[in-house]
Amino acid sequence: MPLNTPVHVVGILVREASGLVLRVDGGGYWQVHQAGKVHGLIGQHVEVVGYRIGFNDIACDCIWRAGEPQPRSRKFGAGFLILAVVIAIGLAASLTGWLG
C-alpha cells in the first residue's frame, strides 16, 4: 500500500509509551498521529479514517466509536482561513476609505 493512501480501519484504541495505537480487529496495529481529542475513546472499539504516512502509521482525519455514524468534519483548512483574512482586510479597508 503506497504512502498517502486513504485508510479506514477498525480496532481498539490504546495509549502506549509510543503514543496512540489502534489494535486492529484480526491482528496488527497502526500508530495513530494527529488524532485530536480522544478522551473517552481510549480502550474503546473505534473507527479511524486518515492517510497512510509510514509503514504502519496513520495521519488521523477522524476518529469515532465503531458502529456509530461518522461525525461531520469541523476542520477549516488553511485555504479557508487565508480567504477569510483577505476578505476581512478588504472589508476593513473599504470601511476605512468610506469613513475617513
C-alpha positions, 0 to 999 in steps of 0.5 A: 500500500503506497504512502498517502493512501486513504485508510479506514480501519477498525480496532481498539484504541490504546495509549502506549509509551509510543503514543496512540495505537489502534489494535486492529480487529484480526491482528496488527496495529497502526500508530495513530498521529494527529488524532485530536481529542480522544478522551473517552475513546481510549480502550474503546472499539473505534473507527479511524479514517486518515492517510497512510504516512509510514509503514504502519502509521496513520495521519488521523482525519477522524476518529469515532466509536465503531458502529456509530455514524461518522461525525461531520468534519469541523476542520477549516483548512488553511485555504479557508482561513487565508480567504477569510483574512483577505476578505476581512482586510478588504472589508476593513479597508473599504470601511476605512476609505468610506469613513475617513 
